[in-house]
Amino acid sequence: MKTIDEINQKIREGTAVVLTADELKARIREGETVTPEKVDVVTTGTFGVMSGTMAVLSFSVAKPGTFQKAEQVLLNGVPAYPGPCPNERNGILDLVVYGTAHRDHRYGGGHLFRDIVAGHVIAVEVVAGEQTLETMITLNQMGLARIIATRMAFRNYHAMINRSVDPIQTIFSVTGLAGPCTEVSVSGCGEINPLENDPERRFIGTGTRVLLNGGTGYVIGEGTRSSQEKPNLSVYGDMKGMNPQMMGGFITSVGPECLTSLAAPIPVLDQAALDPLLVLDAEVNLPIAGINDRTGCAASKYSEVWQGTDHRIQNDPSGCVHCETCRAATLCPTGAISPGAVIDRDRCVNCGTCVQVCPGPAFSGILGAITYEGRQVPITLRQSDRIRGTRLCAELKERIRVGTFSLTRKVDSL
């Protein structure tokens, strides 16, 4: 049996064998027998809509004595909550911003967080008594900027289906989830998800070092609504090391949501550590819930989402039929599409909305279907991006390879 200290020593020496979850699963599918002697670390990851995300920010907006206490604050128009520290008369704001807070239907906390990390100038408006102050701020000027995820990386989230006749406006749809049982919305990265590869949380626990939105973070503990059957995590990380492409905003039929990502290393100490890492999409449960009451009504497997499907949405500008109003551009939940069937790959999360709403052949991608009550119900929206999840695994592998990321022991179990 290996130890984490021994693996960290191999990382320092440059001799550790590190595989991404995607690489390991490919070997399994090819029939290779993988043993603990052949691999030291497997990197896992997930990316998608995760509502339970907030930011804690602290920065100066005025000279001491300018105002007594901030009562209302807007950042690019997104409401922030001053406190809990009042910072009386010192001109400094301590703020909490929810990822689901919003300025309007097209811009919310997730968009703001990405803009902050990207180094964009953020407009600040402060109401303090009879005073209104306006200023500008960037990430480099903030004394503290931290993302806290209260609930993320569910081991296996629900696929959502509408069993009623009328469409339902919901965070699980861009245009409204149609019924009865005519389409399904899915979330989760399946076989590469961190908790799917460490289901007993042997290695992932309080204090585990991870990548949160591409920057170094740490697991706080269990997330809200976590259970033995459907565990999830609470995580925090400094925004100053994050990657804007690994986070952002996502527009649903009821307003903006937040995109958040996580990558975690799993040390392969022995066969018991390796066995869960051998899981494939066909073995990973995908519960199905009715959107009407959010209760489970059936089950599928993640192979229906991620095997035999197109992880990347393709675009062909020559197939654009030049509509007066481009529905793909108007409805793209990340603002990744421009008229003429142009995709900004830095923003596209391969959700499939453009494939559904474009009347021409400009966008294509096989999203698959879920087996429900003996028939195939087409997947029309993916709120997780397997491509970005895989990229996160590769990024973490590279950091381990060059020695800038070492493994930590958890200090408490979940």
Secondary structure, DSSP 8 states (H G I E B T S, - for coil): ---HHHHHHHHHHT---EEEHHHHHHHHHTT----GGG-SEEEEEEEEE-SEEEEEEEEE-S-TTS-S---EEEETTEEEEE-SS--TTS-EEEEEEETT-EEETTEEHHHHHHHHHTT--EEEEEEETTEEEEEEE-GGG-SEEEEEEEEE--SS--EEE--SSS-B--TT-SS-B-TTTT-EEE---GGG-HHHHSTT-SS-SBT-EEEETTEEEEEEEE-TT--SSS--EEEEEEGGG--GGG-EEEEETTEEEEEEEEEEEEE--SHHHHHHHT--GGGSEEEEEETTT--EEEEEETHHHHSSS-SS-EE-GGG----SS-HHHHH-TTS-EETTTEE-TTT----SHHHHH-SSSSEE----EEEETTEEEEEEEESB-HHHHHHHHHHHHHHHHHTS------SB--
